[in-house]
Amino acid sequence: MIQIAELACDSSVVLPLGVLSRRPGGAVTLSGNSFTTSIVDEELQDSDVLVVAASTHGLAALGEASHCLIGWDASHRVLGRTAEVPRLDLTGYDPGGLQRVLIRRCGESQLLLETEVSVSLLDRWFRVIWSRVHGDLTARVTHATDGSVRVESDRTADYFSLADGTHVRSEPLRR
């Protein structure tokens, strides 16, 4: 079973593998049976939400404006940086409200990680299988079925292969 949660600063959530806590300054700590591990994400602002997916196999977490995917797996039992996630670069200018992080189930054992400019597929151990930049702030994942992910924007629906993230086809939208 995969649990998905959002974690604010100075709060904790009980997950299948332990308790995940957030503290000011980007500090994230996971405590379980006979282990405690911590990491600091310098991009994780105190006002940001940390989006988390976890099971007994592992954990993946991404801050609202972070590029660094935080991960944990049962074999290593250490929180670490597992991947760089494509994000909108707002260096020097941030109008607010553009960042987006969503994690949703995809089948029995995979997850889709959606940001404002990309979609990534994670395996059952929360590792990135593939990542695809769509670069359209209006784009949203609408569903994942029949071996593909549908990403809808203002004008088109694009389909990407679940197997490897390649672009399969585009369809114009009539609105």
matplotlib code that plots the C-alpha trace (Angstrom):
import matplotlib.pyplot as plt

x = [0.0, 1.3, 0.5, 0.6, 0.8, 1.7, 3.9, 4.2, 7.1, 7.2, 5.0, 5.2, 3.4, 3.2, 4.1, 4.3, 8.1, 8.3, 7.6, 8.7, 9.3, 10.1, 11.9, 12.9, 15.7, 14.8, 15.5, 13.7, 14.1, 12.8, 12.6, 11.7, 12.4, 16.1, 17.0, 16.9, 18.2, 18.1, 18.8, 18.7, 17.1, 18.4, 15.6, 12.9, 11.6, 9.7, 6.6, 6.7, 4.8, 6.7, 4.8, 5.6, 4.8, 5.8, 5.3, 7.2, 9.6, 10.7, 9.8, 10.0, 9.5, 9.7, 9.3, 7.1, 10.0, 12.7, 14.6, 16.0, 13.9, 14.5, 14.4, 14.8, 14.8, 14.8, 18.2, 20.1, 18.0, 19.4, 17.5, 19.3, 19.1, 17.9, 17.2, 17.0, 13.5, 12.9, 11.3, 10.4, 13.5, 12.3, 15.8, 15.5, 11.8, 8.9, 5.4, 4.0, 1.7, 3.4, 5.0, 3.1, 4.0, 1.5, 2.1, -0.5, -0.7, -0.2, -1.3, -0.5, 3.1, 4.2, 3.7, 3.4, 5.3, 3.9, 5.5, 4.6, 6.8, 7.3, 6.0, 8.1, 7.3, 8.6, 9.0, 7.8, 11.1, 10.4, 13.2, 12.7, 12.2, 11.9, 11.2, 9.6, 9.6, 6.5, 7.3, 3.7, 2.4, -1.2, -0.5, -2.0, -1.9, -5.5, -5.1, -2.8, -4.3, -3.6, 0.2, 0.2, 0.0, -2.3, -1.1, -3.7, -2.8, -4.9, -4.8, -3.6, -3.6, -0.2, 0.3, 3.5, 4.5, 4.5, 7.3, 9.9, 8.3, 8.5, 5.9, 3.3, 0.9, -0.8, -4.5, -6.0, -8.6, -11.8, -13.0]
y = [0.0, 3.5, 6.4, 9.9, 12.9, 16.6, 17.8, 21.4, 22.7, 21.8, 18.8, 15.0, 12.2, 8.5, 6.4, 2.7, 2.7, 5.2, 8.8, 11.6, 15.0, 18.5, 21.2, 24.8, 25.2, 22.3, 19.6, 16.3, 13.3, 9.7, 7.6, 3.9, 0.7, 0.9, 3.7, 7.5, 9.3, 13.0, 15.3, 19.0, 20.3, 23.8, 24.6, 23.5, 26.8, 26.8, 28.0, 25.1, 21.9, 18.7, 16.1, 12.6, 9.1, 6.1, 2.3, -0.3, -0.4, 3.2, 6.8, 9.7, 13.4, 16.6, 20.2, 22.7, 24.5, 21.9, 20.2, 17.4, 14.3, 12.9, 9.1, 6.3, 2.6, -0.4, -1.7, 1.5, 3.0, 6.5, 9.6, 10.8, 12.8, 10.3, 12.5, 16.0, 16.8, 19.3, 22.4, 25.9, 28.2, 31.3, 32.5, 36.2, 36.4, 34.6, 35.9, 33.2, 30.3, 28.7, 25.8, 22.5, 19.1, 16.2, 12.5, 10.0, 6.3, 4.7, 1.1, -1.2, -0.3, 2.9, 6.6, 9.6, 12.7, 15.9, 19.3, 22.6, 21.6, 17.9, 14.4, 11.5, 7.8, 6.3, 2.5, 0.6, 1.6, 5.3, 5.6, 7.6, 5.4, 8.3, 12.0, 14.1, 17.9, 19.3, 22.9, 24.1, 25.7, 24.9, 21.2, 18.7, 14.9, 13.8, 10.1, 7.1, 4.1, 1.7, 2.1, 5.8, 9.1, 11.8, 15.4, 18.0, 21.7, 24.6, 23.4, 19.8, 16.4, 14.7, 11.0, 9.6, 6.0, 4.6, 2.2, 4.9, 8.4, 8.8, 11.0, 8.8, 11.3, 14.7, 15.5, 19.0, 19.9, 21.5, 23.8]
z = [0.0, -1.0, 1.3, -0.1, 2.2, 2.4, 5.2, 6.4, 8.4, 12.1, 11.6, 11.3, 9.5, 10.4, 7.3, 6.8, 7.3, 10.2, 11.2, 8.8, 10.4, 9.0, 10.8, 9.8, 7.3, 5.1, 7.7, 7.0, 9.4, 9.1, 12.3, 12.2, 14.0, 14.9, 12.6, 12.3, 9.2, 8.2, 5.3, 4.6, 1.4, 0.9, -1.6, 0.9, 2.3, 5.6, 3.8, 1.3, 1.4, 1.2, -0.9, 0.2, -1.1, 1.0, 1.4, 3.3, 0.4, 0.4, 0.2, -2.3, -1.3, -3.2, -1.9, -3.5, -5.2, -4.9, -7.7, -5.5, -5.1, -1.6, -1.4, 1.1, 0.5, 2.9, 1.8, 2.5, 5.3, 4.6, 3.3, 0.2, -3.0, -5.6, -8.7, -10.0, -11.1, -13.9, -12.5, -13.7, -13.2, -11.3, -10.3, -9.5, -10.3, -8.7, -9.3, -6.9, -7.4, -10.4, -8.6, -8.5, -7.1, -7.4, -6.8, -7.9, -8.2, -11.5, -11.5, -8.6, -7.9, -9.8, -9.2, -11.5, -10.2, -11.8, -11.5, -13.3, -16.3, -16.2, -15.5, -14.2, -13.6, -10.3, -9.7, -6.6, -4.9, -5.7, -8.2, -11.3, -14.4, -16.8, -16.7, -19.5, -19.7, -21.4, -20.6, -20.6, -17.4, -18.4, -18.8, -16.4, -16.3, -16.8, -16.7, -17.2, -19.0, -21.8, -21.5, -21.8, -19.8, -21.1, -20.5, -21.4, -22.0, -23.3, -26.9, -27.1, -25.4, -25.5, -24.8, -23.4, -23.2, -19.7, -20.7, -21.5, -21.6, -25.3, -27.0, -28.6, -30.2, -29.9, -30.4, -30.7, -28.1, -29.1, -26.4]

ax = plt.figure().add_subplot(projection="3d")
ax.plot(x, y, z, "-o")
ax.set_aspect("equal")
plt.show()
